[in-house]
Amino acid sequence: MTGPFNPPVRTLMGPGPSDVNPRILEALSRPTIGHLDPAFIGLMDSIKELLQYAFQTQNRLTLPVSAPGSAGMEACFVNLLEPGDTVVVCQNGVFGGRMKENVERCGATAVMVQDDWGKAVDPTKVEEALKANPQAKVLAFVHAETSTGARSDAKTLCALAKQYDCLSIVDTVTSLGGIEVDVDGWGADAIYSGTQKCLSCVPGISPVTFSERAIEVIKARKNKVQSWFLDMDLVMGYWGGESKRAYHHTAPINALYALHESLLILKEEGLQAAWERHDLHHRALAAGLEAMGLSLVVAPEERLPQLNSVSIPDGVDDATVRQQLLANYSLEIGAGLGALAGKVWRIGLMGFACNRKNVLFCLGALDSTLTAMGADINSGVAVNAANKVYG
Ligand SMILES: *Cc1c(COP(=O)(O)O)cnc(C)c1O
């Protein structure tokens, strides 16, 4: 390739990135200014307030880490943990496994609580692990497991952490903007998210928020945070607010214009309305898939509306279907990961991509593709079934 890169126009209905709202792309192209420019400082304050709204928190340490969701995850672990600490880590999919990696790389011990892929984290097992490990400092879990589409009960799990005198680390990368995230209501301590899932923003930024309890633990550390870049004490010098902002790293200026726009869009819609929209389109998609004869992996009461794992029918090749959807419809859906690789497709309904047009388009494209392959499905009924949900 020698000329400019012109990406194809896709419909992104996988596990993220999701379709970016054109308003956000336009914001991204506004003129770059200096990261200590007084005008930029105003934008930073506004982003912080909008993040507090999105997370439903008053936490003063609320900011966007200048790197993707994985960096937000790492920021939570490296700041709260010191060598020798114990963490109870819940695993019911890919991302709990990454939490374990983070714990071990901090020189701490991970006590794993395993649940089947496709199931929510079981609070009873978590309580047993907390009882059996009174030395545990942190309970870590994924609210919305993107690898399976299961939703865990964050309120109950955070309450258990408190009851057993632990801090909580909560992954809300896929939940923020799609289902309720209530940081203060849950009493959660360290929470990270991402921009490219239900915020429908460009990838590469990770909103995080820390409770006062978490800040005290960070301030009382015996050892320096192992990561210079993610050391919240240093980052706070730039994002801190009250005092003068000191240079730490050059903020991704234009990406922050985009984040600001995406948070404004969320606030204009309202959190409750955004959650209800995700729920409605999820119900329509699920009705269409089930009418087709396909089944969803996760039980109805534990399903994430924004991430739908669908079992691949017998005799149908996973990759061929995804390739045809991409080639013939410019539609991206996700493959299964880990234990579910080759067994499921993951259909995302995230943020801007979560709308009636996409639901009917995806059902129609999948129906046509599977029918043309001679798959054993009920052809031609999915779109009607979804439309019934819309009334
Ligand atoms: C996508 C995702 C991440 C990682 O985010 P990146 O931006 O890809 O680094 C972490 N946790 C969950 C639950 C995710 O869905």
The ligand as an ORCA input file, in Angstrom:
! r2SCAN-3c Opt
* xyz 0 1
  C     -12.331     -5.273     25.941
  C     -12.180     -5.657     27.371
  C     -11.002     -5.418     28.091
  C      -9.748     -4.882     27.471
  O      -9.904     -3.651     26.878
  P      -8.854     -3.204     25.733
  O      -9.310     -1.825     25.403
  O      -9.016     -4.194     24.625
  O      -7.501     -3.243     26.322
  C     -10.992     -5.753     29.439
  N     -12.060     -6.301     30.037
  C     -13.201     -6.570     29.374
  C     -14.361     -7.174     30.099
  C     -13.297     -6.255     28.014
  O     -14.422     -6.523     27.348
*
